[in-house]
Amino acid sequence: MNHPPLLSRYSDARYECGCDEAGRGCLAGPVVAAAVILPEGFACPELNDSKQLSERERERLRPFIEREALAWAVAEVDNREIDELNILQASILAMHRAIDRLAIRPDFIIVDGNRFRPYGDTPHATIVKGDARYLSIAAASVLAKTHRDALMRRLHAEYPHYGWDANKAYPTAAHRRAIARYGTTPYHRLTFRLLPPP
């Protein structure tokens, strides 16, 4: 473990929910958010911001988080909704949908980043780099990322030219070359800059 231990709580609420999303910068597919409520005393020294973990580490942590959490949920907003709303609003909507699906209603919500829209009258806090500071946000980041990666692997089987099994629809040079060659799919976000500037 080469990072400081993550904090278990931001508030003194009984049920504090951490939220994070994955896939904001991608050219195709949904943005996926997760909401996680962890039990008192939850410990997992290897848990960290999902971007700091390898794919193998994330996949190993996913069932542990899902088993140990008091409640967890994942939700998505698809590419068509992203094009209608914009990616920031779509990301917040995905988090709201994930919270909607929780078996326990949270008393407090902590969100990675600096933007959120109030969820009813539940108090919340936005925390920049929260996924590297709080266990519940880190857990949400792992669930959002692993669930989205699994979805992109399924979509890759439908459209193999774009390499989504490897690039997960992020704007890699190979992904952009495939768009230039084969055009867009029904999963591409048409409001995003899909091709490199000339």
Secondary structure by P-SEA (a helix, b strand, c coil): ccccccccccccccbbbbbbccccccccccbbbbbbbbccccccccccccccccaaaaaaaaaaaaacccccbbbbbcaaaaaaccaaaaaaaaaaaaaaaccccccbbbbccccccccccbbbbbbcccccccaaaaaaaaaaaaaaaaaaaaaaaaccccccccccccccaaaaaaaaaccccccccccccccccc
